[in-house]
Amino acid sequence: MNNALQQLYKVIQARQADPQEGSYTCYLFEKGLDKILKKVGEECSELIIAAKNGKTEDTVGEISDLMYHLMVMMVNEEIALEDVLKELEHRSSKIGNLKQFHASDHNT
């Protein structure tokens, strides 16, 4: 699973290092962080709507779109994929404390 993410991350890095004409990824880098973050926000909204509508195929597509745009943001901001994967691994190894969870999640 991580292999697909790593491959995509490397492609995005390559597009940043060696821009290709007609590349959507290069277009995002050219436009800068504001455009990248705008796309992240749009994809979040589209994911919420797809999930709410209960259409699994659409939801999977929107998750993929969001992950791609998040990775573009990560490359733009020099955030290593490995760091995010390590953080997720660290979090998955914790045994949850429901009281702590509710205290930190009280606004949702």
Summary of the structure (lengths in Angstrom):
residues: 108
radius of gyration: 16.3
end to end distance: 30.0
largest distance: 52.0
contacts: 252
relative contact order: 0.11
helix: 78%
strand: 0%
